[in-house]
Amino acid sequence: MFPVTEQWTVTPAPAADHASERATHVFGLVAGWLFSEPMAELLAAFGKRLPAAGSAGDFSGHGPAGRPPFGEELPEWLLRIVAAGETGTGGLSPAQVDVLRRTLAVERMAAGPFNFRARDGQPYRERSQAVAADFDPAFRSRVVELTDQLGLVSPRQPQFARYDKTLILGGGHQFPLLRARYAAQLRAAGTDLGELSFLGSPRFLIEAPPERPTTDEYAPGAADEFDLMIAAARAEFGLTPAGLVFLCGCSSSQAQCPNWPSRHHEQAGKTPPAYTHERVAHLVDRTGRRAGSVLSASTSRPPLRPDTSDTFALWARYADPQPGQRVLAVTSQVFVPFQTFDGLRRLYLGHGVDVDVVGHSSEWGYPPQTAEYLLQETLSAIRSGRRLLVEATQALWGGSAAT
């Protein structure tokens, strides 16, 4: 484990040949962030108490009657382990079982007060559609201070001067443009980015609040996030698409992909067909030389759009990264903790890739640095950390769930 002091950052992952070694490492990473003093103080501001080591915890919000938001279901084996009262089980150390218990307890505590996207039974919202809270100015300042210590506010420089690959993460509104611009500035300042990949999805542009007044400035006529990423690559790197390929083998996105892995899910029929396909646009520079790619992932959580984890997973299948490669992911600083945990889950655990995630600051004009936004993305990081621990546990079991 490592302490959170002035600002959280992920220490470079050790070279580990086996997934079990990497799994042990991420238990410490998640625990160091989740059980830190800034997190304790943030929870205390809402009348919650960070569970102490060895505490039993309350998991009532994670059972069938307390299904987490966005339709996510936790593995039964996880609930069984944390509720069993055992100090160690299935090859997990007592300390690792305790981390799982306390992680679920923290997630339950934060699920209400930190959530501004799906409150009071309201349907899922995009980040730009989140509700506002009635916080006073002093409380808002305290939230900014604590989340800064948790790594959501102040940017830091890349840990290395050279990377094998750089992933520019997608989004809506200005996100694609700003992240591509930040990556281009890092390169101009001397960071070797290696091969470029822009990770997007078929998420449609939203109407309320409307994205087009912003996106038309750099991506006129764009229909989805994939289009925005192509436009950002052109605007900031001078790259243009040299053809589009459906990686899933289809010829269009008008019908559901017959090869979509989630096609048998109970919500598959309610999923927009475009969300079921995978695409790539190869990018070339002004000389016609291949210089990168833009990827569009399918969703693993029907009927909702693909998320960061889906784009990481698609890139890993497409690029076939090798153990020990250094990968830089470029995002916005508010998302660095949660996307770091997603990157560790999708790229480090299974592939041994050394992932470094950096982001531009809110001083670039977007996203807004509000208490609501910061709390929401703290919750995103808590959930991403829990998902990382679930897969780390399965790695410690050799890829199979507990019996």
C-alpha positions as CSV (number, residue, x, y, z in Angstrom):
1,M,0.0,0.0,0.0
2,F,1.0,3.6,-0.4
3,P,-0.2,6.7,1.4
4,V,-2.0,9.6,-0.2
5,T,-0.2,12.8,0.8
6,E,-0.3,16.0,-1.2
7,Q,-1.7,14.4,-4.4
8,W,-2.5,10.8,-5.3
9,T,-0.5,9.1,-8.1
10,V,0.0,5.5,-9.1
11,T,3.5,4.3,-8.5
12,P,5.1,2.6,-11.5
13,A,3.9,-1.0,-11.6
14,P,6.5,-3.6,-10.9
15,A,7.6,-5.9,-13.7
16,A,5.6,-9.0,-13.0
17,D,5.5,-12.1,-15.2
18,H,2.3,-13.5,-13.7
19,A,-1.2,-12.1,-13.3
20,S,-1.2,-13.1,-9.7
21,E,1.7,-10.9,-8.9
22,R,0.1,-8.0,-10.7
23,A,-3.2,-8.7,-8.8
24,T,-1.4,-8.5,-5.5
25,H,0.1,-5.1,-6.6
26,V,-3.3,-3.6,-7.5
27,F,-4.8,-4.6,-4.2
28,G,-2.3,-2.2,-2.6
29,L,-2.9,0.5,-5.1
30,V,-6.7,0.5,-4.6
31,A,-6.4,0.3,-0.8
32,G,-3.9,3.1,-0.7
33,W,-6.3,5.5,-2.5
34,L,-9.6,4.3,-1.1
35,F,-8.7,4.2,2.6
36,S,-6.6,7.4,2.6
37,E,-7.1,10.3,4.9
38,P,-8.6,12.6,2.2
39,M,-11.2,9.9,1.4
40,A,-12.0,9.6,5.1
41,E,-12.4,13.3,5.4
42,L,-14.6,13.5,2.3
43,L,-16.9,10.8,3.6
44,A,-17.0,12.5,7.0
45,A,-18.2,15.7,5.3
46,F,-21.4,13.7,4.5
47,G,-21.7,12.1,7.9
48,K,-20.1,8.8,6.8
49,R,-17.2,7.0,8.5
50,L,-14.5,5.2,6.6
51,P,-14.6,1.6,7.8
52,A,-11.5,0.6,9.9
53,A,-9.4,-2.4,9.0
54,G,-11.1,-5.5,10.3
55,S,-14.6,-4.0,10.5
56,A,-17.5,-6.1,9.4
57,G,-19.0,-3.5,7.1
58,D,-22.6,-3.2,5.8
59,F,-23.3,-4.7,2.4
60,S,-27.1,-4.3,2.4
61,G,-26.9,-2.0,-0.7
62,H,-25.2,-4.6,-2.8
63,G,-27.6,-7.5,-2.6
64,P,-30.4,-8.4,-5.2
65,A,-32.7,-5.8,-3.5
66,G,-30.0,-3.1,-3.6
67,R,-28.7,-3.4,-7.1
68,P,-26.1,-0.9,-7.9
69,P,-27.0,1.9,-10.4
70,F,-26.7,1.4,-14.2
71,G,-28.0,-2.2,-13.9
72,E,-24.7,-3.5,-12.7
73,E,-24.8,-6.8,-10.8
74,L,-22.1,-7.8,-8.4
75,P,-20.8,-11.4,-8.5
76,E,-22.5,-13.7,-6.0
77,W,-19.2,-15.1,-4.9
78,L,-18.0,-11.6,-4.0
79,L,-21.0,-11.0,-1.7
80,R,-20.6,-14.5,-0.3
81,I,-17.0,-13.8,0.6
82,V,-17.4,-10.5,2.2
83,A,-20.5,-11.5,4.2
84,A,-19.0,-14.8,5.4
85,G,-17.1,-13.3,8.2
86,E,-14.0,-15.3,7.2
87,T,-10.5,-13.8,7.6
88,G,-9.2,-15.5,4.5
89,T,-10.7,-17.6,1.8
90,G,-10.0,-19.2,-1.6
91,G,-6.3,-18.3,-1.7
92,L,-7.0,-14.6,-0.6
93,S,-5.0,-13.4,2.3
94,P,-7.0,-12.0,5.3
95,A,-5.8,-8.5,4.4
96,Q,-7.2,-8.9,0.8
97,V,-10.5,-10.1,2.1
98,D,-10.6,-7.2,4.4
99,V,-9.9,-4.8,1.5
100,L,-12.8,-6.3,-0.5
101,R,-15.2,-5.9,2.5
102,R,-14.1,-2.3,3.1
103,T,-14.3,-1.4,-0.6
104,L,-17.9,-2.5,-0.8
105,A,-18.7,-0.6,2.3
106,V,-17.2,2.6,1.0
107,E,-19.0,2.2,-2.4
108,R,-22.3,1.8,-0.5
109,M,-21.6,5.0,1.6
110,A,-20.7,7.1,-1.5
111,A,-23.4,5.7,-3.8
112,G,-26.0,8.3,-2.6
113,P,-24.2,11.5,-1.7
114,F,-21.6,11.4,-4.5
115,N,-24.1,10.4,-7.3
116,F,-25.5,13.2,-9.4
117,R,-26.3,11.2,-12.6
118,A,-28.9,8.7,-11.4
119,R,-30.6,10.1,-8.3
120,D,-33.9,9.2,-6.7
121,G,-34.8,6.6,-9.2
122,Q,-34.2,8.8,-12.2
123,P,-32.8,7.2,-15.4
124,Y,-29.2,7.2,-16.3
125,R,-27.8,10.6,-17.4
126,E,-24.7,11.7,-19.2
127,R,-22.2,13.7,-17.2
128,S,-23.3,17.0,-18.8
129,Q,-26.9,16.2,-17.7
130,A,-26.1,15.7,-14.0
131,V,-28.2,17.5,-11.3
132,A,-26.9,20.2,-9.0
133,A,-26.7,20.3,-5.2
134,D,-27.3,23.0,-2.7
135,F,-23.8,23.2,-1.3
136,D,-22.5,26.4,0.3
137,P,-19.2,28.0,-0.9
138,A,-17.1,26.8,2.0
139,F,-18.3,23.2,1.5
140,R,-17.6,23.4,-2.2
141,S,-14.0,24.7,-1.5
142,R,-13.4,21.8,0.9
143,V,-14.6,19.3,-1.7
144,V,-12.1,20.7,-4.2
145,E,-9.3,20.6,-1.7
146,L,-9.9,16.9,-0.7
147,T,-10.5,15.7,-4.3
148,D,-7.3,17.5,-5.3
149,Q,-5.5,15.3,-2.8
150,L,-7.2,12.3,-4.3
151,G,-5.8,13.2,-7.8
152,L,-8.9,14.7,-9.5
153,V,-7.8,18.3,-9.8
154,S,-4.1,19.2,-10.3
155,P,-2.4,17.7,-13.4
156,R,1.1,16.1,-13.2
157,Q,3.6,15.3,-15.9
158,P,4.0,11.9,-17.5
159,Q,6.3,9.6,-15.5
160,F,8.5,8.7,-18.5
161,A,10.0,10.5,-21.5
162,R,9.2,7.8,-23.9
163,Y,6.1,5.5,-24.4
164,D,5.5,2.7,-26.8
165,K,1.8,3.6,-27.3
166,T,-0.4,6.6,-26.5
167,L,-4.1,6.3,-26.1
168,I,-6.2,9.5,-26.4
169,L,-9.4,8.8,-24.6
170,G,-12.8,9.7,-26.0
171,G,-15.8,11.6,-24.8
172,G,-18.3,14.2,-25.9
173,H,-18.4,18.0,-26.1
174,Q,-14.9,19.4,-26.1
175,F,-13.2,16.4,-24.5
176,P,-11.8,14.8,-27.7
177,L,-10.3,18.1,-28.9
178,L,-8.8,19.1,-25.6
179,R,-7.3,15.7,-24.9
180,A,-5.8,15.5,-28.4
181,R,-4.5,19.0,-27.9
182,Y,-2.9,18.0,-24.6
183,A,-1.3,15.0,-26.1
184,A,0.1,17.2,-28.9
185,Q,1.5,19.6,-26.4
186,L,3.2,16.8,-24.5
187,R,4.8,15.6,-27.7
188,A,6.0,19.2,-28.6
189,A,7.5,19.4,-25.1
190,G,9.6,16.3,-25.7
191,T,7.5,13.3,-24.7
192,D,7.8,10.5,-27.2
193,L,4.2,9.3,-27.6
194,G,5.0,6.3,-29.8
195,E,2.0,4.9,-31.8
196,L,-1.2,7.0,-31.4
197,S,-4.6,5.5,-30.9
198,F,-7.8,7.6,-30.4
199,L,-10.4,5.6,-28.4
200,G,-14.0,6.3,-29.0
201,S,-17.5,4.8,-29.4
202,P,-20.7,5.1,-31.3
203,R,-22.3,7.3,-28.5
204,F,-24.7,9.7,-30.2
205,L,-24.3,13.4,-29.7
206,I,-26.9,14.4,-27.1
207,E,-29.5,17.1,-27.5
208,A,-30.0,18.3,-23.9
209,P,-27.8,20.2,-23.3
210,P,-26.9,20.2,-27.0
211,E,-23.4,19.2,-28.0
212,R,-23.5,20.5,-31.5
213,P,-22.8,24.2,-30.8
214,T,-19.5,23.1,-29.4
215,T,-18.6,20.1,-31.5
216,D,-19.5,21.9,-34.8
217,E,-16.5,24.2,-34.2
218,Y,-14.1,21.3,-34.7
219,A,-16.2,18.4,-36.0
220,P,-19.1,19.9,-38.2
221,G,-21.6,17.3,-39.1
222,A,-20.4,14.7,-36.5
223,A,-23.0,12.1,-35.5
224,D,-21.2,10.3,-32.7
225,E,-18.1,10.2,-30.5
226,F,-16.2,8.2,-33.2
227,D,-16.6,11.2,-35.6
228,L,-15.4,13.6,-32.8
229,M,-12.2,11.6,-32.3
230,I,-11.5,11.6,-36.0
231,A,-12.0,15.3,-36.1
232,A,-9.7,15.8,-33.0
233,A,-7.0,13.8,-34.7
234,R,-7.2,16.0,-37.7
235,A,-7.3,19.3,-35.8
236,E,-4.5,18.7,-33.4
237,F,-2.2,16.2,-35.2
238,G,-3.0,16.9,-38.9
239,L,-4.0,13.2,-39.4
240,T,-6.8,12.1,-41.8
241,P,-8.7,8.8,-42.0
242,A,-7.7,6.5,-44.9
243,G,-10.6,4.2,-44.7
244,L,-13.1,2.7,-42.3
245,V,-13.3,-1.0,-41.4
246,F,-15.9,-2.8,-39.3
247,L,-13.7,-5.0,-37.1
248,C,-16.8,-7.1,-36.2
249,G,-17.1,-8.2,-39.9
250,C,-20.3,-6.3,-40.6
251,S,-20.9,-3.9,-43.5
252,S,-23.0,-1.3,-41.7
253,S,-24.3,-0.4,-38.2
254,Q,-28.0,-0.4,-39.1
255,A,-28.7,-3.8,-37.6
256,Q,-27.5,-5.5,-34.4
257,C,-24.1,-7.2,-34.9
258,P,-24.5,-11.0,-35.0
259,N,-21.0,-11.3,-33.4
260,W,-21.6,-8.9,-30.5
261,P,-20.5,-10.6,-27.3
262,S,-23.5,-9.3,-25.3
263,R,-26.1,-10.3,-27.9
264,H,-27.8,-12.7,-25.4
265,H,-28.0,-10.2,-22.6
266,E,-31.6,-9.6,-21.3
267,Q,-31.3,-5.9,-22.4
268,A,-29.8,-6.7,-25.9
269,G,-33.1,-6.0,-27.7
270,K,-33.2,-2.5,-26.2
271,T,-29.7,-1.6,-27.3
272,P,-29.2,0.7,-30.2
273,P,-27.8,-1.4,-33.1
274,A,-24.9,1.1,-33.5
275,Y,-23.7,0.3,-30.0
276,T,-23.1,-3.4,-31.0
277,H,-20.4,-2.8,-33.6
278,E,-16.6,-2.3,-33.5
279,R,-14.9,0.0,-36.1
280,V,-11.5,1.3,-36.9
281,A,-10.4,4.3,-39.0
282,H,-6.7,4.2,-40.0
283,L,-5.0,7.5,-39.8
284,V,-2.3,8.9,-42.2
285,D,-0.2,12.0,-42.0
286,R,0.3,14.6,-44.8
287,T,2.7,12.3,-46.6
288,G,0.3,9.4,-46.6
289,R,2.2,7.4,-44.0
290,R,0.2,5.4,-41.5
291,A,0.3,7.3,-38.2
292,G,-2.3,5.9,-35.9
293,S,-5.9,4.8,-35.7
294,V,-9.3,5.7,-34.2
295,L,-11.3,2.9,-32.6
296,S,-15.0,2.6,-31.9
297,A,-16.0,0.0,-29.3
298,S,-19.2,-1.9,-28.8
299,T,-20.9,-1.9,-25.4
300,S,-20.5,-4.6,-22.7
301,R,-23.4,-3.1,-20.6
302,P,-26.6,-3.1,-22.7
303,P,-28.6,-1.1,-23.3
304,L,-26.2,1.7,-22.4
305,R,-23.4,3.1,-24.5
306,P,-19.8,1.8,-24.4
307,D,-17.6,3.2,-21.7
308,T,-13.9,3.7,-21.1
309,S,-13.4,0.1,-20.1
310,D,-14.9,-1.1,-23.4
311,T,-12.6,1.1,-25.4
312,F,-9.5,-0.1,-23.4
313,A,-10.6,-3.7,-24.0
314,L,-11.1,-3.2,-27.8
315,W,-7.7,-1.5,-28.1
316,A,-6.0,-4.5,-26.2
317,R,-7.6,-6.9,-28.7
318,Y,-6.7,-4.8,-31.7
319,A,-3.2,-3.7,-30.7
320,D,-2.0,-6.9,-29.0
321,P,0.2,-5.0,-26.4
322,Q,3.1,-6.9,-25.0
323,P,4.2,-7.2,-21.4
324,G,6.4,-4.4,-20.2
325,Q,5.3,-1.9,-22.9
326,R,4.7,1.6,-21.6
327,V,1.4,3.0,-22.5
328,L,0.3,6.6,-21.9
329,A,-3.4,7.4,-21.6
330,V,-4.4,11.0,-22.1
331,T,-7.6,12.2,-20.5
332,S,-9.0,15.1,-18.4
333,Q,-7.6,15.3,-14.9
334,V,-10.9,14.8,-13.1
335,F,-11.1,11.3,-14.7
336,V,-7.5,10.2,-13.9
337,P,-8.2,8.1,-10.9
338,F,-11.1,6.2,-12.3
339,Q,-9.5,5.7,-15.8
340,T,-6.3,4.6,-14.1
341,F,-8.1,1.8,-12.4
342,D,-9.9,1.0,-15.6
343,G,-6.5,0.9,-17.4
344,L,-5.0,-1.3,-14.8
345,R,-7.9,-3.7,-15.0
346,R,-8.0,-3.9,-18.8
347,L,-4.3,-3.5,-19.7
348,Y,-2.1,-4.2,-16.7
349,L,-3.7,-7.2,-15.1
350,G,-4.2,-9.3,-18.2
351,H,-1.4,-8.0,-20.5
352,G,1.3,-6.7,-18.2
353,V,1.3,-3.3,-19.8
354,D,2.7,-0.4,-17.7
355,V,-0.1,2.2,-17.8
356,D,0.4,5.9,-17.0
357,V,-2.7,8.1,-17.1
358,V,-2.4,11.9,-17.3
359,G,-5.0,14.7,-17.8
360,H,-5.4,18.3,-18.7
361,S,-6.7,20.6,-16.0
362,S,-10.1,22.3,-15.8
363,E,-8.3,25.6,-16.4
364,W,-8.6,24.6,-20.1
365,G,-12.3,25.5,-19.9
366,Y,-13.8,22.1,-19.7
367,P,-15.0,20.2,-17.8
368,P,-16.4,22.5,-15.1
369,Q,-14.6,22.2,-11.7
370,T,-17.7,21.9,-9.6
371,A,-18.2,20.0,-6.3
372,E,-20.8,17.9,-8.0
373,Y,-18.5,16.9,-10.9
374,L,-15.7,16.1,-8.6
375,L,-17.8,14.0,-6.2
376,Q,-19.4,12.1,-9.2
377,E,-15.9,11.2,-10.6
378,T,-14.7,10.2,-7.1
379,L,-17.6,7.7,-7.1
380,S,-16.6,6.6,-10.6
381,A,-13.1,5.9,-9.3
382,I,-14.5,4.0,-6.3
383,R,-16.6,1.8,-8.6
384,S,-13.7,1.3,-11.0
385,G,-11.4,0.4,-8.1
386,R,-13.9,-2.2,-6.9
387,R,-14.2,-3.7,-10.5
388,L,-10.4,-3.9,-10.6
389,L,-10.3,-5.8,-7.3
390,V,-12.9,-8.2,-8.6
391,E,-10.8,-9.1,-11.6
392,A,-7.6,-9.1,-9.4
393,T,-9.3,-11.7,-7.2
394,Q,-10.2,-13.9,-10.2
395,A,-6.5,-13.6,-11.3
396,L,-5.4,-14.8,-7.9
397,W,-7.8,-17.7,-8.3
398,G,-6.3,-18.5,-11.7
399,G,-9.1,-16.9,-13.7
400,S,-12.1,-18.7,-12.1
401,A,-14.6,-17.5,-9.6
402,A,-14.9,-18.9,-6.1
403,T,-17.0,-22.0,-5.6
